Amino acid sequence: MDPVPTSDPIRPRLVVLWTALLSSSAVLVVENLIASPGFHAPYRTAAVLMIIALAAFELLGDKRTEMMLVGPAVIFGILSIVELRTGVLMSYFDPSATVGLLILLGILFAATRVNRRVMPVVLFTLGTGAYTLVSLSLQDLPLPHVFGRVLLGVVGQILSVYVTVRIIDRLGTAAARNAKSLAIQKALARCSHLLLTSRDEQGVQLALAALLDATDADYAYIDVNRTEDDGRITWHINHDALGINVPDGPSSFGSGNYDDMPWVPVELGAGRPVRIRIVDLPEPLRSRYQAEGIRSELAAPIMIEGRWIGTIGFSDFWR
């Protein structure tokens, strides 16, 4: 069976070409149909932009906005430069209005981009800055005007886009944190319900599975402490829950002791959780964990009347 392609590499180029053709024809349509001597040029260009935006939005079935914004930015930037060089009215945007348009498109680009990488935003801001400097080199302006244009088109637009990116990223982080907190609260509520309504160990198993689903871990377990005759504390796993990333095969961690990591029972016995990075463990314990595919582990003590009786732990097979 032939593999199904996941993307169409020709489509972005078709979108750019189609947007360029539409913008050229739309300029003529707007000029001949709705323009009048009292109709200011930037408003005519704004109408053209609306036509381009609506058509491109309909063309892009996946609702991506990057090309819809980059297309008009490149087209009107080029038309404005050509107008400065030739004196032929093409874009109806003077350089100041074009800089304002590019700043607006840059902010929209940063706020609506699907690809969360920073480099496309940097390239967009560099393009706006380059347009500002090129347009200034083609005009004979007083020094205060030059300074103001540089301040707006280079420094101002970089700051505006940077602030937009930071706000969007912080909002995304806050939304992810709230979603995570809500998932954990729901898992805790389900655990409480299961433990209160179940009369056998099946309730514990289901509660542990609910906790695993609410975390990013791949494996969760509950172990119970045992004290040997020589006073050593050992552990034995009574319940566990497996995620989809746990590799097949038997586990060698059904029981064990803390001889190779003596700091762990000290922390757990004091009621504090312990985070374990497998790469930091001594040999041969590290190789034993790595053979199981475990990368990291988080263990929290189970306390009854101030006494540590066991542990609930979460293991990660990727990070």
C-alpha positions as a Markdown table, in Angstrom:
| # | Residue | x | y | z |
|---|---|---|---|---|
| 1 | Met | 0.0 | 0.0 | 0.0 |
| 2 | Asp | 1.4 | 3.4 | -0.9 |
| 3 | Pro | 1.9 | 5.8 | 2.0 |
| 4 | Val | -0.5 | 8.6 | 2.4 |
| 5 | Pro | 1.2 | 12.0 | 2.2 |
| 6 | Thr | 0.9 | 14.1 | 5.3 |
| 7 | Ser | 1.2 | 17.4 | 3.6 |
| 8 | Asp | 1.2 | 19.0 | 0.1 |
| 9 | Pro | 4.5 | 20.8 | -0.6 |
| 10 | Ile | 3.0 | 22.6 | -3.6 |
| 11 | Arg | 0.2 | 24.2 | -1.7 |
| 12 | Pro | 2.1 | 27.0 | 0.0 |
| 13 | Arg | 3.6 | 28.1 | -3.3 |
| 14 | Leu | 0.1 | 28.1 | -4.9 |
| 15 | Val | -1.2 | 30.1 | -2.0 |
| 16 | Val | 1.5 | 32.8 | -2.5 |
| 17 | Leu | 1.0 | 32.9 | -6.3 |
| 18 | Trp | -2.8 | 33.0 | -5.9 |
| 19 | Thr | -2.6 | 35.8 | -3.3 |
| 20 | Ala | -0.3 | 37.9 | -5.5 |
| 21 | Leu | -2.6 | 37.6 | -8.5 |
| 22 | Leu | -5.6 | 38.4 | -6.4 |
| 23 | Ser | -4.0 | 41.4 | -4.9 |
| 24 | Ser | -3.1 | 42.8 | -8.3 |
| 25 | Ser | -6.6 | 42.4 | -9.7 |
| 26 | Ala | -8.2 | 43.6 | -6.4 |
| 27 | Val | -6.3 | 46.8 | -6.6 |
| 28 | Leu | -7.7 | 47.5 | -10.1 |
| 29 | Val | -11.2 | 46.5 | -9.0 |
| 30 | Val | -11.2 | 48.7 | -6.0 |
| 31 | Glu | -9.7 | 51.6 | -7.8 |
| 32 | Asn | -12.3 | 51.6 | -10.6 |
| 33 | Leu | -15.4 | 50.7 | -8.6 |
| 34 | Ile | -15.2 | 52.4 | -5.2 |
| 35 | Ala | -12.4 | 55.0 | -5.4 |
| 36 | Ser | -13.2 | 58.6 | -5.7 |
| 37 | Pro | -11.2 | 61.9 | -5.3 |
| 38 | Gly | -12.3 | 62.2 | -1.7 |
| 39 | Phe | -11.6 | 58.5 | -0.9 |
| 40 | His | -8.2 | 58.5 | 0.9 |
| 41 | Ala | -5.6 | 56.1 | -0.6 |
| 42 | Pro | -4.9 | 54.0 | 2.6 |
| 43 | Tyr | -8.6 | 53.2 | 2.9 |
| 44 | Arg | -8.7 | 51.9 | -0.6 |
| 45 | Thr | -5.7 | 49.7 | 0.3 |
| 46 | Ala | -7.4 | 48.5 | 3.4 |
| 47 | Ala | -10.4 | 47.4 | 1.3 |
| 48 | Val | -8.0 | 45.5 | -0.9 |
| 49 | Leu | -6.4 | 43.8 | 2.1 |
| 50 | Met | -9.8 | 42.8 | 3.3 |
| 51 | Ile | -10.6 | 41.1 | 0.0 |
| 52 | Ile | -7.2 | 39.3 | 0.1 |
| 53 | Ala | -7.6 | 38.2 | 3.7 |
| 54 | Leu | -11.1 | 36.9 | 3.2 |
| 55 | Ala | -10.2 | 35.0 | 0.0 |
| 56 | Ala | -7.0 | 33.6 | 1.5 |
| 57 | Phe | -8.9 | 32.5 | 4.6 |
| 58 | Glu | -11.3 | 30.6 | 2.5 |
| 59 | Leu | -8.6 | 29.1 | 0.4 |
| 60 | Leu | -6.7 | 27.8 | 3.4 |
| 61 | Gly | -8.9 | 24.9 | 4.6 |
| 62 | Asp | -6.7 | 24.3 | 7.6 |
| 63 | Lys | -7.2 | 27.9 | 8.8 |
| 64 | Arg | -3.5 | 28.6 | 8.9 |
| 65 | Thr | -2.9 | 32.4 | 8.8 |
| 66 | Glu | 0.9 | 32.6 | 8.2 |
| 67 | Met | 0.7 | 32.8 | 4.4 |
| 68 | Met | -2.4 | 34.9 | 4.5 |
| 69 | Leu | -0.3 | 37.6 | 6.4 |
| 70 | Val | 3.1 | 37.1 | 4.8 |
| 71 | Gly | 1.6 | 37.4 | 1.3 |
| 72 | Pro | 0.1 | 40.9 | 1.6 |
| 73 | Ala | 3.2 | 42.1 | 3.6 |
| 74 | Val | 5.6 | 41.1 | 0.9 |
| 75 | Ile | 3.3 | 42.3 | -2.0 |
| 76 | Phe | 2.6 | 45.8 | -0.6 |
| 77 | Gly | 6.2 | 46.2 | 0.6 |
| 78 | Ile | 7.5 | 45.5 | -2.9 |
| 79 | Leu | 4.8 | 47.7 | -4.5 |
| 80 | Ser | 5.6 | 50.6 | -2.1 |
| 81 | Ile | 9.4 | 50.4 | -2.9 |
| 82 | Val | 8.6 | 50.3 | -6.7 |
| 83 | Glu | 6.4 | 53.3 | -6.3 |
| 84 | Leu | 9.2 | 55.2 | -4.6 |
| 85 | Arg | 11.7 | 54.3 | -7.3 |
| 86 | Thr | 9.4 | 55.0 | -10.3 |
| 87 | Gly | 6.9 | 57.5 | -9.1 |
| 88 | Val | 4.1 | 55.3 | -10.5 |
| 89 | Leu | 1.2 | 55.0 | -8.0 |
| 90 | Met | 0.8 | 51.3 | -7.4 |
| 91 | Ser | 0.1 | 50.4 | -3.8 |
| 92 | Tyr | -1.7 | 53.5 | -2.5 |
| 93 | Phe | 0.4 | 53.3 | 0.6 |
| 94 | Asp | 3.1 | 55.8 | 1.4 |
| 95 | Pro | 6.1 | 54.4 | 3.3 |
| 96 | Ser | 4.8 | 55.5 | 6.7 |
| 97 | Ala | 1.5 | 53.8 | 6.1 |
| 98 | Thr | 3.3 | 50.7 | 4.8 |
| 99 | Val | 5.4 | 50.5 | 8.0 |
| 100 | Gly | 2.2 | 50.7 | 10.0 |
| 101 | Leu | 0.7 | 47.9 | 7.9 |
| 102 | Leu | 3.8 | 45.7 | 8.4 |
| 103 | Ile | 3.7 | 46.3 | 12.1 |
| 104 | Leu | 0.1 | 45.3 | 12.3 |
| 105 | Leu | 0.7 | 42.2 | 10.1 |
| 106 | Gly | 3.7 | 41.3 | 12.3 |
| 107 | Ile | 1.6 | 41.4 | 15.5 |
| 108 | Leu | -1.1 | 39.3 | 13.9 |
| 109 | Phe | 1.5 | 36.9 | 12.6 |
| 110 | Ala | 3.0 | 36.5 | 16.1 |
| 111 | Ala | -0.4 | 36.1 | 17.7 |
| 112 | Thr | -2.0 | 33.6 | 15.3 |
| 113 | Arg | 0.9 | 31.5 | 14.0 |
| 114 | Val | 0.5 | 27.7 | 14.2 |
| 115 | Asn | 4.2 | 27.0 | 14.2 |
| 116 | Arg | 5.4 | 28.1 | 17.6 |
| 117 | Arg | 9.1 | 28.5 | 16.5 |
| 118 | Val | 10.6 | 31.9 | 17.0 |
| 119 | Met | 12.6 | 32.1 | 13.8 |
| 120 | Pro | 9.7 | 32.9 | 11.5 |
| 121 | Val | 8.7 | 35.8 | 13.7 |
| 122 | Val | 12.3 | 37.0 | 13.7 |
| 123 | Leu | 12.4 | 36.9 | 9.9 |
| 124 | Phe | 9.2 | 38.8 | 9.7 |
| 125 | Thr | 10.5 | 41.6 | 12.0 |
| 126 | Leu | 13.8 | 41.7 | 10.1 |
| 127 | Gly | 11.8 | 42.1 | 6.9 |
| 128 | Thr | 9.9 | 45.0 | 8.3 |
| 129 | Gly | 13.1 | 46.6 | 9.6 |
| 130 | Ala | 14.8 | 46.1 | 6.2 |
| 131 | Tyr | 11.8 | 47.7 | 4.4 |
| 132 | Thr | 12.0 | 50.7 | 6.8 |
| 133 | Leu | 15.7 | 51.3 | 6.0 |
| 134 | Val | 15.4 | 50.8 | 2.3 |
| 135 | Ser | 12.4 | 53.2 | 2.0 |
| 136 | Leu | 14.4 | 55.8 | 4.0 |
| 137 | Ser | 17.3 | 55.5 | 1.6 |
| 138 | Leu | 15.0 | 56.3 | -1.3 |
| 139 | Gln | 13.6 | 59.5 | 0.3 |
| 140 | Asp | 15.1 | 62.8 | 1.2 |
| 141 | Leu | 13.6 | 63.4 | 4.6 |
| 142 | Pro | 14.6 | 65.7 | 7.5 |
| 143 | Leu | 16.7 | 64.1 | 10.2 |
| 144 | Pro | 13.8 | 64.2 | 12.8 |
| 145 | His | 11.6 | 62.3 | 10.4 |
| 146 | Val | 14.3 | 59.7 | 9.7 |
| 147 | Phe | 14.8 | 59.2 | 13.4 |
| 148 | Gly | 11.1 | 58.8 | 14.0 |
| 149 | Arg | 10.7 | 56.3 | 11.2 |
| 150 | Val | 13.6 | 54.2 | 12.4 |
| 151 | Leu | 12.2 | 54.4 | 16.0 |
| 152 | Leu | 8.8 | 53.2 | 14.7 |
| 153 | Gly | 9.8 | 50.8 | 12.0 |
| 154 | Val | 12.8 | 49.1 | 13.6 |
| 155 | Val | 12.8 | 49.5 | 17.4 |
| 156 | Gly | 9.0 | 49.9 | 17.9 |
| 157 | Gln | 7.9 | 47.0 | 15.7 |
| 158 | Ile | 10.5 | 44.6 | 17.3 |
| 159 | Leu | 9.3 | 45.6 | 20.7 |
| 160 | Ser | 5.6 | 45.3 | 19.7 |
| 161 | Val | 6.1 | 41.8 | 18.2 |
| 162 | Tyr | 8.3 | 40.7 | 21.2 |
| 163 | Val | 5.6 | 41.8 | 23.7 |
| 164 | Thr | 2.9 | 40.0 | 21.7 |
| 165 | Val | 5.0 | 36.8 | 21.6 |
| 166 | Arg | 5.6 | 37.0 | 25.3 |
| 167 | Ile | 1.9 | 37.6 | 26.1 |
| 168 | Ile | 0.8 | 34.7 | 23.8 |
| 169 | Asp | 3.4 | 32.3 | 25.3 |
| 170 | Arg | 2.4 | 33.2 | 28.9 |
| 171 | Leu | -1.2 | 32.8 | 28.1 |
| 172 | Gly | -0.5 | 29.4 | 26.6 |
| 173 | Thr | 1.6 | 28.4 | 29.6 |
| 174 | Ala | -1.1 | 29.5 | 32.0 |
| 175 | Ala | -3.8 | 27.7 | 30.1 |
| 176 | Ala | -1.7 | 24.5 | 30.0 |
| 177 | Arg | -1.0 | 24.8 | 33.7 |
| 178 | Asn | -4.7 | 25.3 | 34.5 |
| 179 | Ala | -5.7 | 22.3 | 32.3 |
| 180 | Lys | -3.1 | 20.2 | 34.1 |
| 181 | Ser | -4.3 | 21.3 | 37.5 |
| 182 | Leu | -7.9 | 20.6 | 36.5 |
| 183 | Ala | -7.0 | 17.1 | 35.3 |
| 184 | Ile | -5.2 | 16.4 | 38.6 |
| 185 | Gln | -8.2 | 17.7 | 40.6 |
| 186 | Lys | -10.5 | 15.4 | 38.7 |
| 187 | Ala | -8.2 | 12.5 | 39.2 |
| 188 | Leu | -8.1 | 13.1 | 42.9 |
| 189 | Ala | -11.8 | 13.4 | 43.1 |
| 190 | Arg | -12.2 | 10.1 | 41.2 |
| 191 | Cys | -9.6 | 8.5 | 43.5 |
| 192 | Ser | -11.5 | 9.6 | 46.5 |
| 193 | His | -14.7 | 8.3 | 45.1 |
| 194 | Leu | -13.2 | 4.9 | 44.2 |
| 195 | Leu | -11.5 | 4.4 | 47.5 |
| 196 | Leu | -14.7 | 5.3 | 49.4 |
| 197 | Thr | -17.0 | 3.2 | 47.4 |
| 198 | Ser | -14.8 | 0.1 | 46.7 |
| 199 | Arg | -14.5 | -2.6 | 49.3 |
| 200 | Asp | -11.6 | -4.5 | 47.7 |
| 201 | Glu | -8.2 | -3.8 | 46.2 |
| 202 | Gln | -9.7 | -3.2 | 42.8 |
| 203 | Gly | -10.6 | 0.3 | 44.0 |
| 204 | Val | -6.9 | 1.0 | 44.7 |
| 205 | Gln | -5.9 | -0.3 | 41.3 |
| 206 | Leu | -8.5 | 1.9 | 39.6 |
| 207 | Ala | -7.5 | 5.0 | 41.7 |
| 208 | Leu | -3.9 | 4.5 | 40.7 |
| 209 | Ala | -4.8 | 4.3 | 37.0 |
| 210 | Ala | -6.8 | 7.5 | 37.4 |
| 211 | Leu | -3.7 | 9.3 | 38.8 |
| 212 | Leu | -1.5 | 7.9 | 36.0 |
| 213 | Asp | -3.9 | 9.3 | 33.4 |
| 214 | Ala | -3.7 | 12.7 | 35.0 |
| 215 | Thr | 0.1 | 12.9 | 34.8 |
| 216 | Asp | 2.8 | 12.8 | 32.1 |
| 217 | Ala | 4.2 | 9.6 | 33.6 |
| 218 | Asp | 4.4 | 6.2 | 31.9 |
| 219 | Tyr | 4.2 | 4.0 | 35.0 |
| 220 | Ala | 2.7 | 4.4 | 38.5 |
| 221 | Tyr | 3.1 | 2.2 | 41.5 |
| 222 | Ile | 2.3 | 1.8 | 45.2 |
| 223 | Asp | 4.8 | 0.0 | 47.3 |
| 224 | Val | 4.7 | -1.0 | 51.0 |
| 225 | Asn | 7.7 | -0.8 | 53.4 |
| 226 | Arg | 9.1 | -3.8 | 55.2 |
| 227 | Thr | 11.7 | -3.8 | 57.9 |
| 228 | Glu | 14.2 | -6.6 | 57.9 |
| 229 | Asp | 15.7 | -8.2 | 61.0 |
| 230 | Asp | 18.9 | -6.2 | 60.5 |
| 231 | Gly | 16.8 | -2.9 | 60.5 |
| 232 | Arg | 17.1 | -2.3 | 56.7 |
| 233 | Ile | 14.0 | -1.0 | 55.0 |
| 234 | Thr | 12.9 | -2.8 | 51.9 |
| 235 | Trp | 9.9 | -2.2 | 49.6 |
| 236 | His | 7.4 | -4.4 | 47.7 |
| 237 | Ile | 5.1 | -3.1 | 45.0 |
| 238 | Asn | 1.5 | -4.0 | 45.7 |
| 239 | His | -0.2 | -2.2 | 42.9 |
| 240 | Asp | 0.9 | -0.6 | 39.6 |
| 241 | Ala | -0.6 | 1.0 | 36.5 |
| 242 | Leu | 1.1 | 0.9 | 33.0 |
| 243 | Gly | 0.9 | 3.6 | 30.3 |
| 244 | Ile | 1.2 | 3.0 | 26.6 |
| 245 | Asn | 5.0 | 3.8 | 26.5 |
| 246 | Val | 6.0 | 1.1 | 29.0 |
| 247 | Pro | 8.1 | -1.5 | 27.0 |
| 248 | Asp | 7.1 | -5.1 | 27.0 |
| 249 | Gly | 8.8 | -7.6 | 29.3 |
| 250 | Pro | 9.0 | -8.4 | 33.0 |
| 251 | Ser | 10.1 | -5.8 | 35.5 |
| 252 | Ser | 12.9 | -6.4 | 38.0 |
| 253 | Phe | 11.6 | -3.8 | 40.4 |
| 254 | Gly | 8.8 | -5.7 | 42.1 |
| 255 | Ser | 10.8 | -5.5 | 45.3 |
| 256 | Gly | 14.1 | -4.2 | 46.5 |
| 257 | Asn | 16.0 | -2.1 | 49.0 |
| 258 | Tyr | 17.6 | 1.3 | 49.3 |
| 259 | Asp | 21.2 | 0.2 | 49.8 |
| 260 | Asp | 22.4 | 2.0 | 46.6 |
| 261 | Met | 20.5 | 5.2 | 47.3 |
| 262 | Pro | 20.5 | 5.8 | 51.0 |
| 263 | Trp | 19.3 | 9.4 | 50.7 |
| 264 | Val | 15.9 | 8.3 | 49.4 |
| 265 | Pro | 14.6 | 6.7 | 52.7 |
| 266 | Val | 15.9 | 9.7 | 54.6 |
| 267 | Glu | 13.8 | 12.1 | 52.5 |
| 268 | Leu | 10.8 | 9.9 | 52.3 |
| 269 | Gly | 10.9 | 9.2 | 56.0 |
| 270 | Ala | 10.8 | 12.9 | 56.6 |
| 271 | Gly | 7.7 | 13.3 | 54.5 |
| 272 | Arg | 9.4 | 14.8 | 51.5 |
| 273 | Pro | 9.0 | 13.7 | 47.9 |
| 274 | Val | 12.1 | 12.5 | 46.0 |
| 275 | Arg | 13.0 | 13.1 | 42.3 |
| 276 | Ile | 15.4 | 10.6 | 40.8 |
| 277 | Arg | 17.3 | 11.1 | 37.6 |
| 278 | Ile | 18.6 | 7.8 | 36.5 |
| 279 | Val | 21.8 | 9.2 | 34.9 |
| 280 | Asp | 22.8 | 10.5 | 38.4 |
| 281 | Leu | 22.5 | 7.1 | 40.0 |
| 282 | Pro | 25.6 | 5.0 | 40.9 |
| 283 | Glu | 26.4 | 1.7 | 39.2 |
| 284 | Pro | 25.1 | -1.0 | 39.0 |
| 285 | Leu | 21.7 | 0.5 | 39.9 |
| 286 | Arg | 21.9 | 2.9 | 37.0 |
| 287 | Ser | 22.3 | 0.1 | 34.4 |
| 288 | Arg | 19.5 | -1.8 | 36.0 |
| 289 | Tyr | 17.1 | 1.2 | 35.6 |
| 290 | Gln | 18.4 | 1.8 | 32.0 |
| 291 | Ala | 17.8 | -1.8 | 31.1 |
| 292 | Glu | 14.1 | -1.3 | 32.1 |
| 293 | Gly | 14.0 | 1.9 | 29.9 |
| 294 | Ile | 13.3 | 4.2 | 32.9 |
| 295 | Arg | 14.7 | 7.7 | 32.5 |
| 296 | Ser | 13.4 | 9.4 | 35.7 |
| 297 | Glu | 11.2 | 8.8 | 38.7 |
| 298 | Leu | 9.2 | 10.8 | 41.2 |
| 299 | Ala | 8.4 | 9.2 | 44.6 |
| 300 | Ala | 6.0 | 10.6 | 47.3 |
| 301 | Pro | 5.8 | 9.1 | 50.8 |
| 302 | Ile | 2.6 | 7.6 | 52.1 |
| 303 | Met | 2.3 | 8.8 | 55.7 |
| 304 | Ile | 0.0 | 7.4 | 58.4 |
| 305 | Glu | 0.1 | 9.2 | 61.8 |
| 306 | Gly | 3.4 | 10.8 | 60.8 |
| 307 | Arg | 5.0 | 7.4 | 60.0 |
| 308 | Trp | 6.3 | 6.5 | 56.5 |
| 309 | Ile | 4.7 | 3.2 | 55.5 |
| 310 | Gly | 5.1 | 3.2 | 51.8 |
| 311 | Thr | 5.4 | 5.1 | 48.6 |
| 312 | Ile | 3.5 | 6.2 | 45.5 |
| 313 | Gly | 5.8 | 6.6 | 42.6 |
| 314 | Phe | 5.7 | 7.7 | 38.9 |
| 315 | Ser | 8.2 | 6.7 | 36.3 |
| 316 | Asp | 9.0 | 8.2 | 33.0 |
| 317 | Phe | 10.4 | 6.3 | 30.1 |
| 318 | Trp | 11.3 | 9.3 | 27.9 |
| 319 | Arg | 12.6 | 12.2 | 29.9 |
